[in-house]
């Protein structure tokens, strides 16, 4: 038996096995060897499938028919399945000496006959552990039983085949493992280097080509730290040494490629063990440049968010939008810490004055996942509110799902306050706090629209401080500004809650009366304003006396626009100013001047005015230039119409002269002035005279002297305190008759003054013969003093001439201290003008008492 095992042919089989020859070649060699040992044996080898529990021929023998080979395909093992199936099933030798009479072959009897097969011996091919590889069978064409030697041969051949299968399986597993490793190594997306223990690279995968932009072979022989930045090399070498001692080394380092470009690596060193001995090192390098840059960007972004001066808040989009993050600026603005806010809703910042509309807009933006920019009032932790300029927007993930909301808030309280201040300054006067003309016009526009449907009248008062500019220039703008403030205060005292006032420009104001159900009350309001402004203003040691001209216009149906309404009031104000100021005038919306509108109506209204005492006397003081004391008052008539307000004398005096009504009016003025001045003198124990202008009709009227004497006697007015003013033209027109009348007037002790001297047909010889006491220089000569040398020379000459004729001189129209000083320097006796006082009611002339 030993000779069977150690024969040359057997050695060749071992050589094939040792050389890992093909499985079929080794089996062919074994079957050939067995065929030599048992000459009449027909050998077959079947491979076992453990999963299917079937046998299949490894190689189809030529001595089997196709039908028989087909019958052996996927042969199920079993106790009665031929010889091979039974041997595999029982795991032992199965000998079938006579196939035609063997119960295991009943199913195959015809095929056996067809193939001329009579006997079959079969052994299982199995591993020592019991694993079944297949079956080994020998067929014979005659009935035959194996001898012990033949059984040994069969067992030996089966063991050789089992060894072959075992080695084949082991080699197959080894190759599979190698392939897996190689696949992992080659196709891993990270760069993998294999190093020897000296650190040299002995192998590299394909990823290293893209990783370092050079071929794989270019890495062989280099060290791992070859492409690591110098400052990171010590760390890499330390990790490499750890791997040499069986530890895994992991670190992040900066490297560079062949082009010198820098990038970041996630580097891991792994020991390579063979038979528990470390024979090399793997290094796995992953490019984390993008991740590192992203992390760096995140770090910078977080730093910028933390350092941002604006409050930043991040909330979840789920449920009640709980707060997840706030930056330090948010904490500083609100007073809440991140710990206090986490999990809470931003409603914590709302308070009693937070706009419900703004909150609703924010809620809608959150619901619609949309952006919103809004300014609303929020509250700090301490309860103080602030204006929050909020920018809120959704944050979407890669699937376009809203996951969060981010909001940026700014404390714009100061900005809002500045905007409000700017808006206030743009619409209000900085001195008085009144609205300016632009806003006032908008208010009028709104009120005009409402007045069309309401029952109340809309009335506009336009007020101008009479001759304020000379005063402003004289005292300085600082004092002027203080006066404006005081004027504003006094005007405010005369306002009703529904009234609207504006400082229109400079020294002009406008008042809108919005609830005037009785237009007669307008005159009362205007008088109250004039009276209030006539009281002296005490500013920086000065006692300032002011008066005002007021124009009145109501919302007449002819009013088409705001400008027309304002211009109507302005025109009325100019008429009031033309009357000498300190009065008011109601605008007439007719196209023609009043006297031309309705002759009969105006005559009637003048008669009514006399009967109902609509005429009022205003007085302007005349001062002694040396002492500064008031010596005389000039009486000036004003018509206070109950519906039209103050009507300018220029509008009714010429008409009254044409109709002759001037005589009655003049008589009323003479009587009223004497009565009022007498009462004043008695009350104040003074001896102030009164100057009254005479009209030509009144002067030439027969019975003038007797009427004058009778009036003075009735009133018991001192003759010496009466001065009658006549014009040059009136005297010249009357000739000698005028001289005779004047002589008689003077004989009564009454003084005579020539008004507007120098503007008529003056004659020196005629002047010499006139029985007069004084001349009154016209304002046209005064207004250009002291700068106009010609006017000054004329005035000096007239004053000198008058004094030579024993006449006193009065200068009217003085508006500033320079004019006054100039006239004083030329020895003018008396001074009169707005500089000292404007025409006012007698009880309003505070200058008299001083």
Protein Blocks (a to p, Z undefined) as FASTA:
>chain_A
ZZmmmmmklmmmmmmmmnopafklmmmmmmmmmmmmmmmbccddddddfklopacdfbdc
fkbcfklmmmmgopacdfklcjklmmmmnopacddfblklgfklmmmmmmmmmnopabdc
ddddddfkopafbdcddddfbdcdddfklmmmmmmmmmmmmmmmmmmmmmmmmmmmmmmm
mmmmmmpmbdcddddfkopafbdcfklmmmnopafklmgopafklmgcfklmmmmmmmmm
mmmnopacddddddddfkopacddddddddddeehiafbdcdddddfklmmmmmmmmmmm
mmmmmmpmbdcddddfehjlpafbdcfklmmmnopafklmgopafklmgcfklcfklmmm
mmmmmmnopacddddddddfkopacdddddddddddfkopafbdcdddddfklmmmmmmm
mmmmmmccfklopacfklmmmmmmmmmmmmmmmmbdcdddddddehklmmmmmnopklmm
mmmmmmmmmmmmmpcfkbccddfbhjbccdddfblfblklmmmmmmmmmmmmmpccdeeh
iacddddddddddddfklmbfklmmmmmmmmmmmmmmnngjiacdddfbfbdfklmmmml
mmmmmmmmmmnopaccdddddddfklopafbdcdddddddfklopadfklmmmmmmmnop
mmmmmmmmmmmmmmmmmmmmmmnopabdcdddddfklmmpghklmmmmmmmmmnopafkl
pccdddfklmmmnmmmlmmmmmmmmmnopacddehihjaccdfklmmmpccfbdcddfkl
mmmpckbmklmmmmmmmmmmmmmnopacddehiabfklmmmmmmnopabdcdjkloccdd
fklmmmlmZZ
